[in-house]
Amino acid sequence: MDDVIARAHALASESFITASGPGGQNVNKVATAVQLRLDVYALRLSPPVFHRLRELAGTRMTARGELVLTARRFRTQEANRTDARDRLAELLREAHNLPEQRAKSRLNRVGKTERLKGKKLRGAVKAGRGKVSFD
């Protein structure tokens, strides 16, 4: 998994854009926010990991399979760059942690008949409710 993260960092392209937020007039003239772009298809992920990454990324992934992360939390380019790369690594780690498959529960014959008996009893209680007719 570490090789996937290293490959992602190598393939990612970064561009610096102007950010809003703290910094006064400085934010209007200095491009401190980082926009990190990564072509996910170039990573060659396995299908389950790719689908989980697409699900986790949500609107941050384009229709062409490009992951776009924007980091503007800090006032310096380097801090935002590190933040974007950390967020990319965390997203890839989370995509590799596939949820465990749920084992189908098995019910024996006695348990099945008990469950059906309970359903019949509940149905009888509900059938006893309703409008009363005085015919």
VEXLUM-440591 format. One record per atom (N, C-alpha, C): residue number from 1; atom name; x, y, z. Coordinates in steps of 0.001 Angstrom, whole numbers. Example, Ala and Ser with C-alpha at 12.3 -4.5 7.8 and 13.67 -1.06 7.14 Angstrom:
2
(1; 'N'; (13190; -5690; 7800))
(1; 'CA'; (12300; -4500; 7800))
(1; 'C'; (13200; -3300; 7800))
(2; 'N'; (12850; -2250; 7080))
(2; 'CA'; (13670; -1060; 7140))
(2; 'C'; (12900; 30; 7870))
This chain:
135
(1; 'N'; (823; -1189; 0))
(1; 'CA'; (0; 0; 0))
(1; 'C'; (872; 1261; 0))
(2; 'N'; (2021; 1202; 669))
(2; 'CA'; (2916; 2364; 687))
(2; 'C'; (3446; 2689; -706))
(3; 'N'; (3607; 1625; -1542))
(3; 'CA'; (4073; 1879; -2906))
(3; 'C'; (2996; 2584; -3728))
(4; 'N'; (1723; 2298; -3435))
(4; 'CA'; (613; 2979; -4125))
(4; 'C'; (606; 4462; -3754))
(5; 'N'; (831; 4751; -2476))
(5; 'CA'; (855; 6149; -2017))
(5; 'C'; (2047; 6884; -2636))
(6; 'N'; (3200; 6219; -2685))
(6; 'CA'; (4380; 6836; -3291))
(6; 'C'; (4152; 7096; -4783))
(7; 'N'; (3506; 6131; -5460))
(7; 'CA'; (3195; 6304; -6879))
(7; 'C'; (2204; 7445; -7080))
(8; 'N'; (1220; 7555; -6165))
(8; 'CA'; (218; 8626; -6248))
(8; 'C'; (881; 9987; -6079))
(9; 'N'; (1809; 10085; -5142))
(9; 'CA'; (2520; 11357; -4933))
(9; 'C'; (3356; 11718; -6161))
(10; 'N'; (3928; 10701; -6816))
(10; 'CA'; (4743; 10957; -8003))
(10; 'C'; (3879; 11389; -9192))
(11; 'N'; (2671; 10810; -9313))
(11; 'CA'; (1790; 11111; -10442))
(11; 'C'; (968; 12378; -10252))
(12; 'N'; (839; 12829; -9017))
(12; 'CA'; (-22; 13980; -8726))
(12; 'C'; (597; 15264; -9258))
(13; 'N'; (-273; 16119; -9789))
(13; 'CA'; (189; 17439; -10235))
(13; 'C'; (-395; 18484; -9302))
(14; 'N'; (409; 19464; -8972))
(14; 'CA'; (-16; 20504; -8028))
(14; 'C'; (-26; 21856; -8719))
(15; 'N'; (-1041; 22640; -8398))
(15; 'CA'; (-1065; 24024; -8874))
(15; 'C'; (-1471; 24895; -7692))
(16; 'N'; (-937; 26074; -7653))
(16; 'CA'; (-1201; 26986; -6544))
(16; 'C'; (-2213; 28031; -6989))
(17; 'N'; (-3243; 28219; -6163))
(17; 'CA'; (-4315; 29155; -6482))
(17; 'C'; (-4507; 30114; -5317))
(18; 'N'; (-5162; 31236; -5576))
(18; 'CA'; (-5418; 32177; -4484))
(18; 'C'; (-6503; 31607; -3596))
(19; 'N'; (-6360; 31838; -2299))
(19; 'CA'; (-7289; 31273; -1331))
(19; 'C'; (-8046; 32369; -619))
(20; 'N'; (-9183; 31994; -63))
(20; 'CA'; (-9906; 32917; 806))
(20; 'C'; (-9530; 32588; 2241))
(21; 'N'; (-10002; 33369; 3178))
(21; 'CA'; (-9738; 33057; 4578))
(21; 'C'; (-8742; 33997; 5204))
(22; 'N'; (-8083; 33565; 6304))
(22; 'CA'; (-7185; 34461; 7041))
(22; 'C'; (-5969; 34850; 6213))
(23; 'N'; (-5462; 36027; 6456))
(23; 'CA'; (-4276; 36492; 5754))
(23; 'C'; (-4402; 37922; 5288))
(24; 'N'; (-5559; 38524; 5506))
(24; 'CA'; (-5751; 39926; 5124))
(24; 'C'; (-5648; 40115; 3630))
(25; 'N'; (-5087; 41227; 3205))
(25; 'CA'; (-4953; 41518; 1779))
(25; 'C'; (-3932; 40593; 1113))
(26; 'N'; (-3128; 39930; 1921))
(26; 'CA'; (-2108; 39033; 1386))
(26; 'C'; (-2728; 37911; 555))
(27; 'N'; (-3944; 37446; 939))
(27; 'CA'; (-4556; 36334; 217))
(27; 'C'; (-4957; 36740; -1189))
(28; 'N'; (-5132; 38034; -1434))
(28; 'CA'; (-5521; 38483; -2764))
(28; 'C'; (-4356; 38510; -3739))
(29; 'N'; (-3133; 38553; -3229))
(29; 'CA'; (-1998; 38663; -4138))
(29; 'C'; (-1070; 37455; -4128))
(30; 'N'; (-1175; 36580; -3126))
(30; 'CA'; (-286; 35425; -3045))
(30; 'C'; (-1100; 34144; -3194))
(31; 'N'; (-677; 33278; -4088))
(31; 'CA'; (-1378; 32011; -4317))
(31; 'C'; (-867; 30982; -3313))
(32; 'N'; (-1581; 30831; -2204))
(32; 'CA'; (-1129; 29910; -1164))
(32; 'C'; (-1898; 28594; -1159))
(33; 'N'; (-3102; 28562; -1698))
(33; 'CA'; (-3880; 27322; -1705))
(33; 'C'; (-3317; 26373; -2751))
(34; 'N'; (-3408; 25080; -2467))
(34; 'CA'; (-2886; 24056; -3371))
(34; 'C'; (-4041; 23239; -3916))
(35; 'N'; (-4033; 23060; -5232))
(35; 'CA'; (-4997; 22166; -5864))
(35; 'C'; (-4210; 20972; -6398))
(36; 'N'; (-4452; 19799; -5810))
(36; 'CA'; (-3734; 18582; -6161))
(36; 'C'; (-4629; 17748; -7071))
(37; 'N'; (-4121; 17362; -8227))
(37; 'CA'; (-4890; 16561; -9188))
(37; 'C'; (-4172; 15247; -9420))
(38; 'N'; (-4956; 14159; -9455))
(38; 'CA'; (-4392; 12826; -9650))
(38; 'C'; (-5315; 12016; -10540))
(39; 'N'; (-4752; 11437; -11603))
(39; 'CA'; (-5509; 10527; -12466))
(39; 'C'; (-5531; 9168; -11768))
(40; 'N'; (-6692; 8786; -11273))
(40; 'CA'; (-6814; 7560; -10479))
(40; 'C'; (-6591; 6326; -11347))
(41; 'N'; (-6955; 6405; -12641))
(41; 'CA'; (-6757; 5249; -13523))
(41; 'C'; (-5274; 4920; -13684))
(42; 'N'; (-4405; 5918; -13571))
(42; 'CA'; (-2967; 5690; -13712))
(42; 'C'; (-2391; 4902; -12536))
(43; 'N'; (-3115; 4868; -11421))
(43; 'CA'; (-2646; 4115; -10249))
(43; 'C'; (-2813; 2609; -10417))
(44; 'N'; (-3693; 2206; -11334))
(44; 'CA'; (-3960; 778; -11576))
(44; 'C'; (-4395; 59; -10302))
(45; 'N'; (-5418; 587; -9642))
(45; 'CA'; (-5943; -26; -8421))
(45; 'C'; (-6827; -1215; -8774))
(46; 'N'; (-6951; -2152; -7841))
(46; 'CA'; (-7853; -3277; -8051))
(46; 'C'; (-9294; -2757; -8043))
(47; 'N'; (-10219; -3419; -8745))
(47; 'CA'; (-11594; -2909; -8841))
(47; 'C'; (-12282; -2626; -7503))
(48; 'N'; (-12181; -3515; -6482))
(48; 'CA'; (-12865; -3169; -5225))
(48; 'C'; (-12284; -1918; -4556))
(49; 'N'; (-10956; -1759; -4629))
(49; 'CA'; (-10314; -589; -4014))
(49; 'C'; (-10690; 668; -4795))
(50; 'N'; (-10734; 563; -6133))
(50; 'CA'; (-11108; 1706; -6961))
(50; 'C'; (-12535; 2160; -6650))
(51; 'N'; (-13465; 1207; -6555))
(51; 'CA'; (-14868; 1564; -6278))
(51; 'C'; (-15012; 2191; -4901))
(52; 'N'; (-14261; 1685; -3933))
(52; 'CA'; (-14311; 2267; -2587))
(52; 'C'; (-13714; 3679; -2591))
(53; 'N'; (-12638; 3885; -3340))
(53; 'CA'; (-12036; 5214; -3447))
(53; 'C'; (-13011; 6187; -4101))
(54; 'N'; (-13691; 5737; -5145))
(54; 'CA'; (-14664; 6591; -5822))
(54; 'C'; (-15813; 6951; -4882))
(55; 'N'; (-16213; 5981; -4059))
(55; 'CA'; (-17293; 6218; -3090))
(55; 'C'; (-16839; 7209; -2010))
(56; 'N'; (-15610; 7049; -1517))
(56; 'CA'; (-15080; 7931; -474))
(56; 'C'; (-14818; 9341; -1006))
(57; 'N'; (-14347; 9434; -2234))
(57; 'CA'; (-14004; 10736; -2808))
(57; 'C'; (-15249; 11571; -3077))
(58; 'N'; (-16320; 10939; -3492))
(58; 'CA'; (-17568; 11668; -3758))
(58; 'C'; (-17393; 12694; -4861))
(59; 'N'; (-17704; 13964; -4557))
(59; 'CA'; (-17649; 15017; -5560))
(59; 'C'; (-16216; 15459; -5868))
(60; 'N'; (-15266; 14973; -5098))
(60; 'CA'; (-13867; 15337; -5358))
(60; 'C'; (-13287; 14575; -6541))
(61; 'N'; (-14038; 13574; -7062))
(61; 'CA'; (-13579; 12842; -8236))
(61; 'C'; (-14418; 13249; -9444))
(62; 'N'; (-13743; 13567; -10531))
(62; 'CA'; (-14445; 13986; -11737))
(62; 'C'; (-14926; 12765; -12513))
(63; 'N'; (-15716; 13004; -13547))
(63; 'CA'; (-16238; 11911; -14371))
(63; 'C'; (-15122; 11206; -15134))
(64; 'N'; (-14032; 11904; -15402))
(64; 'CA'; (-12900; 11309; -16127))
(64; 'C'; (-11959; 10546; -15202))
(65; 'N'; (-12301; 10425; -13928))
(65; 'CA'; (-11475; 9675; -12995))
(65; 'C'; (-10317; 10467; -12432))
(66; 'N'; (-10480; 11771; -12345))
(66; 'CA'; (-9427; 12616; -11803))
(66; 'C'; (-9837; 13056; -10397))
(67; 'N'; (-8970; 12814; -9454))
(67; 'CA'; (-9214; 13186; -8061))
(67; 'C'; (-8662; 14589; -7842))
(68; 'N'; (-9493; 15509; -7341))
(68; 'CA'; (-9089; 16898; -7139))
(68; 'C'; (-9224; 17241; -5661))
(69; 'N'; (-8110; 17525; -5020))
(69; 'CA'; (-8097; 17930; -3616))
(69; 'C'; (-7594; 19363; -3528))
(70; 'N'; (-8322; 20196; -2793))
(70; 'CA'; (-7905; 21575; -2609))
(70; 'C'; (-7598; 21798; -1135))
(71; 'N'; (-6387; 22274; -849))
(71; 'CA'; (-5967; 22537; 528))
(71; 'C'; (-5727; 24030; 677))
(72; 'N'; (-6501; 24651; 1572))
(72; 'CA'; (-6332; 26090; 1794))
(72; 'C'; (-6430; 26438; 3275))
(73; 'N'; (-6178; 25441; 4108))
(73; 'CA'; (-6332; 25629; 5540))
(73; 'C'; (-5252; 26519; 6148))
(74; 'N'; (-4053; 26477; 5575))
(74; 'CA'; (-2922; 27208; 6158))
(74; 'C'; (-2576; 28432; 5326))
(75; 'N'; (-1696; 29265; 5868))
(75; 'CA'; (-1339; 30516; 5196))
(75; 'C'; (-111; 30407; 4311))
(76; 'N'; (574; 29258; 4350))
(76; 'CA'; (1770; 29109; 3518))
(76; 'C'; (1556; 28009; 2481))
(77; 'N'; (2234; 28145; 1356))
(77; 'CA'; (2140; 27152; 296))
(77; 'C'; (2611; 25785; 766))
(78; 'N'; (3732; 25760; 1463))
(78; 'CA'; (4325; 24487; 1873))
(78; 'C'; (3419; 23719; 2836))
(79; 'N'; (2813; 24437; 3777))
(79; 'CA'; (1912; 23779; 4731))
(79; 'C'; (680; 23231; 4010))
(80; 'N'; (136; 23992; 3063))
(80; 'CA'; (-1019; 23526; 2300))
(80; 'C'; (-648; 22352; 1397))
(81; 'N'; (566; 22390; 863))
(81; 'CA'; (1038; 21301; 14))
(81; 'C'; (1154; 20007; 823))
(82; 'N'; (1709; 20103; 2000))
(82; 'CA'; (1829; 18940; 2887))
(82; 'C'; (449; 18432; 3300))
(83; 'N'; (-450; 19364; 3586))
(83; 'CA'; (-1813; 19000; 3974))
(83; 'C'; (-2511; 18240; 2848))
(84; 'N'; (-2380; 18704; 1620))
(84; 'CA'; (-3019; 18045; 474))
(84; 'C'; (-2452; 16641; 279))
(85; 'N'; (-1140; 16503; 392))
(85; 'CA'; (-515; 15194; 223))
(85; 'C'; (-913; 14232; 1343))
(86; 'N'; (-1018; 14744; 2569))
(86; 'CA'; (-1461; 13905; 3692))
(86; 'C'; (-2902; 13441; 3494))
(87; 'N'; (-3744; 14348; 3015))
(87; 'CA'; (-5148; 13989; 2781))
(87; 'C'; (-5285; 12959; 1666))
(88; 'N'; (-4434; 13061; 643))
(88; 'CA'; (-4433; 12074; -433))
(88; 'C'; (-4012; 10704; 98))
(89; 'N'; (-2964; 10675; 905))
(89; 'CA'; (-2481; 9413; 1476))
(89; 'C'; (-3547; 8789; 2375))
(90; 'N'; (-4228; 9615; 3175))
(90; 'CA'; (-5271; 9107; 4073))
(90; 'C'; (-6444; 8536; 3274))
(91; 'N'; (-6803; 9202; 2190))
(91; 'CA'; (-7893; 8730; 1332))
(91; 'C'; (-7549; 7377; 709))
(92; 'N'; (-6312; 7233; 264))
(92; 'CA'; (-5887; 5958; -325))
(92; 'C'; (-5821; 4850; 724))
(93; 'N'; (-5356; 5189; 1928))
(93; 'CA'; (-5332; 4184; 3014))
(93; 'C'; (-6749; 3716; 3348))
(94; 'N'; (-7659; 4664; 3425))
(94; 'CA'; (-9057; 4346; 3756))
(94; 'C'; (-9679; 3482; 2655))
(95; 'N'; (-9321; 3735; 1401))
(95; 'CA'; (-9863; 2950; 285))
(95; 'C'; (-9349; 1514; 322))
(96; 'N'; (-8136; 1321; 830))
(96; 'CA'; (-7585; -32; 926))
(96; 'C'; (-8181; -825; 2082))
(97; 'N'; (-8769; -150; 3066))
(97; 'CA'; (-9409; -845; 4190))
(97; 'C'; (-10825; -1232; 3780))
(98; 'N'; (-10939; -2354; 3096))
(98; 'CA'; (-12242; -2801; 2631))
(98; 'C'; (-13028; -3366; 3809))
(99; 'N'; (-14340; -3083; 3875))
(99; 'CA'; (-15134; -3613; 4989))
(99; 'C'; (-15246; -5138; 4894))
(100; 'N'; (-15318; -5774; 6049))
(100; 'CA'; (-15426; -7234; 6064))
(100; 'C'; (-16785; -7652; 5530))
(101; 'N'; (-16782; -8773; 4794))
(101; 'CA'; (-18032; -9296; 4267))
(101; 'C'; (-18860; -9863; 5414))
(102; 'N'; (-20138; -9538; 5415))
(102; 'CA'; (-21012; -10022; 6467))
(102; 'C'; (-21367; -11473; 6185))
(103; 'N'; (-21200; -12323; 7197))
(103; 'CA'; (-21547; -13731; 7051))
(103; 'C'; (-23058; -13881; 7184))
(104; 'N'; (-23638; -14642; 6274))
(104; 'CA'; (-25088; -14841; 6294))
(104; 'C'; (-25454; -15666; 7521))
(105; 'N'; (-26444; -15199; 8260))
(105; 'CA'; (-26846; -15928; 9460))
(105; 'C'; (-27609; -17188; 9066))
(106; 'N'; (-27395; -18233; 9848))
(106; 'CA'; (-28064; -19502; 9562))
(106; 'C'; (-29008; -19821; 10702))
(107; 'N'; (-30201; -20222; 10343))
(107; 'CA'; (-31241; -20513; 11330))
(107; 'C'; (-31625; -21983; 11214))
(108; 'N'; (-31682; -22677; 12352))
(108; 'CA'; (-32067; -24085; 12287))
(108; 'C'; (-33594; -24222; 12170))
(109; 'N'; (-34076; -25438; 12006))
(109; 'CA'; (-35499; -25695; 11769))
(109; 'C'; (-36357; -25217; 12935))
(110; 'N'; (-35906; -25457; 14172))
(110; 'CA'; (-36684; -25056; 15350))
(110; 'C'; (-36785; -23530; 15419))
(111; 'N'; (-35670; -22842; 15176))
(111; 'CA'; (-35682; -21387; 15196))
(111; 'C'; (-36600; -20813; 14137))
(112; 'N'; (-36631; -21468; 12984))
(112; 'CA'; (-37491; -21007; 11894))
(112; 'C'; (-38965; -21156; 12258))
(113; 'N'; (-39333; -22299; 12820))
(113; 'CA'; (-40738; -22510; 13192))
(113; 'C'; (-41149; -21560; 14315))
(114; 'N'; (-40242; -21290; 15269))
(114; 'CA'; (-40544; -20345; 16355))
(114; 'C'; (-40784; -18949; 15797))
(115; 'N'; (-39940; -18555; 14850))
(115; 'CA'; (-40093; -17228; 14247))
(115; 'C'; (-41429; -17124; 13514))
(116; 'N'; (-41778; -18154; 12758))
(116; 'CA'; (-43044; -18122; 12014))
(116; 'C'; (-44244; -18145; 12957))
(117; 'N'; (-44119; -18876; 14080))
(117; 'CA'; (-45190; -18917; 15074))
(117; 'C'; (-45407; -17524; 15675))
(118; 'N'; (-44297; -16855; 15967))
(118; 'CA'; (-44380; -15493; 16495))
(118; 'C'; (-45014; -14532; 15501))
(119; 'N'; (-44719; -14708; 14225))
(119; 'CA'; (-45304; -13855; 13186))
(119; 'C'; (-46812; -14095; 13083))
(120; 'N'; (-47228; -15341; 13169))
(120; 'CA'; (-48670; -15672; 13121))
(120; 'C'; (-49398; -15044; 14301))
(121; 'N'; (-48782; -15135; 15496))
(121; 'CA'; (-49377; -14575; 16702))
(121; 'C'; (-49517; -13054; 16580))
(122; 'N'; (-48484; -12424; 16064))
(122; 'CA'; (-48515; -10967; 15881))
(122; 'C'; (-49573; -10577; 14855))
(123; 'N'; (-49692; -11367; 13792))
(123; 'CA'; (-50713; -11117; 12778))
(123; 'C'; (-52110; -11247; 13344))
(124; 'N'; (-52293; -12227; 14246))
(124; 'CA'; (-53613; -12425; 14868))
(124; 'C'; (-53968; -11236; 15760))
(125; 'N'; (-52974; -10697; 16492))
(125; 'CA'; (-53202; -9524; 17337))
(125; 'C'; (-53610; -8339; 16473))
(126; 'N'; (-52907; -8153; 15362))
(126; 'CA'; (-53206; -7022; 14481))
(126; 'C'; (-54555; -7199; 13784))
(127; 'N'; (-54904; -8442; 13471))
(127; 'CA'; (-56189; -8695; 12809))
(127; 'C'; (-57350; -8391; 13748))
(128; 'N'; (-57100; -8521; 15056))
(128; 'CA'; (-58147; -8213; 16040))
(128; 'C'; (-58420; -6738; 16187))
(129; 'N'; (-57529; -5898; 15676))
(129; 'CA'; (-57728; -4470; 15729))
(129; 'C'; (-58588; -4027; 14553))
(130; 'N'; (-59026; -2825; 14576))
(130; 'CA'; (-59768; -2286; 13430))
(130; 'C'; (-61136; -1795; 13860))
(131; 'N'; (-61934; -1462; 12857))
(131; 'CA'; (-63265; -920; 13155))
(131; 'C'; (-64162; -2026; 13699))
(132; 'N'; (-64957; -1643; 14641))
(132; 'CA'; (-65932; -2570; 15234))
(132; 'C'; (-67239; -2355; 14502))
(133; 'N'; (-67813; -3456; 14002))
(133; 'CA'; (-69113; -3333; 13321))
(133; 'C'; (-70176; -3950; 14214))
(134; 'N'; (-71292; -3268; 14375))
(134; 'CA'; (-72378; -3759; 15230))
(134; 'C'; (-73477; -4361; 14373))
(135; 'N'; (-73150; -5323; 13536))
(135; 'CA'; (-74146; -5970; 12663))
(135; 'C'; (-74874; -7059; 13377))
